[in-house]
């Protein structure tokens, strides 16, 4: 049986047309660890960095009694603000990966 995180990767392969990125938008995969899964990080980056985060897909799995979550999200804003928001997430323990079409 596949984990939910693997299912997200499989779905992305079949839905490559969703992966639209432009100068004011990036499609990213955000992987949350046990340390970051309970924090309101999406809300914080939206407010603090003036970006809109639209969740396309999301999943949480339990791995060795720890929550591990993944979100595919479209982040919209200025290139500078998107960069700052993603850097903030990385500094808070979130793995940020770009999604390619």
For each residue, the residues with C-beta under 8 A, 3 or more apart:
1:
2: 6 7 10
3: 6 7 61
4: 7 8 59 60 61 70
5: 8 9 31 59 61 68 70
6: 2 3 9 10
7: 2 3 4 10 11 59
8: 4 5 11 12 29 57 59 70 72
9: 5 6 12 13
10: 2 6 7 13 14
11: 7 8 14 15 57
12: 8 9 15 16 18 19 29 57 72 99
13: 9 10 16
14: 10 11
15: 11 12 18 19
16: 12 13 19 101
17: 20 101
18: 12 15 27 56
19: 12 15 16 27 99 100 101
20: 17 25 27 74 101
21: 25 26 27 98 99 101
22: 25
23: 79
24: 76 77 78 79 82
25: 20 21 22 74 75 76 82
26: 21 74 75 82 86 98
27: 18 19 20 21 56 72 73 74 75 98 99
28: 72 73 75 86 96 97 98 99
29: 8 12 70 71 72 96 97 98 99
30: 70 71 72 73 89 94 95 96 97
31: 5 68 69 70 94 95 97
32: 36 37 41 67 68 69 70 71 93 94
33: 36 37 66 68 93 94 95
34: 37 66 67 68
35: 93
36: 32 33 39 41 92 93 94
37: 32 33 34 60 67 68 69
38: 67
39: 36 44 92
40: 43 44
41: 32 36 44 45 88 89 92 94
42: 45 46 53 55 71 73
43: 40 46 47
44: 39 40 41 47 48 88
45: 41 42 48 49 51 53 85 88 89
46: 42 43 49 51 52 53
47: 43 44 50
48: 44 45 85 88
49: 45 46 77 81 82 84 85 88
50: 47 77 78 81
51: 45 46 75 76 77 81 82 85
52: 46 75 76 77
53: 42 45 46 73 74 75 76 85
54: 73 74 76
55: 42 58 71 72 73
56: 18 27 72 73 74
57: 8 11 12 71 72
58: 55 69 70 71 72
59: 4 5 7 8 69 70 71
60: 4 37 67 68 69 70
61: 3 4 5 67 68 69
62: 65 66 67 68
63: 66 68
64:
65: 62
66: 33 34 62 63
67: 32 34 37 38 60 61 62
68: 5 31 32 33 34 37 60 61 62 63
69: 31 32 37 58 59 60 61
70: 4 5 8 29 30 31 32 58 59 60
71: 29 30 32 42 55 57 58 59
72: 8 12 27 28 29 30 55 56 57 58 99
73: 27 28 30 42 53 54 55 56
74: 20 25 26 27 53 54 56
75: 25 26 27 28 51 52 53 82 85 86
76: 24 25 51 52 53 54 82
77: 24 49 50 51 52 81 82 85
78: 24 50 81 82
79: 23 24 82 83
80: 83 84
81: 49 50 51 77 78 84 85
82: 24 25 26 49 51 75 76 77 78 79 85 86
83: 79 80 86 87
84: 49 80 81 87 88
85: 45 48 49 51 53 75 77 81 82 88 89
86: 26 28 75 82 83 89 90 96
87: 83 84 90 91
88: 41 44 45 48 49 84 85 91 92
89: 30 41 45 85 86 92 94 96
90: 86 87 93 94 95 96
91: 87 88
92: 36 39 41 88 89
93: 32 33 35 36 90
94: 30 31 32 33 36 41 89 90
95: 30 31 33 90
96: 28 29 30 86 89 90
97: 28 29 30 31
98: 21 26 27 28 29
99: 12 19 21 27 28 29 72
100: 19
101: 16 17 19 20 21
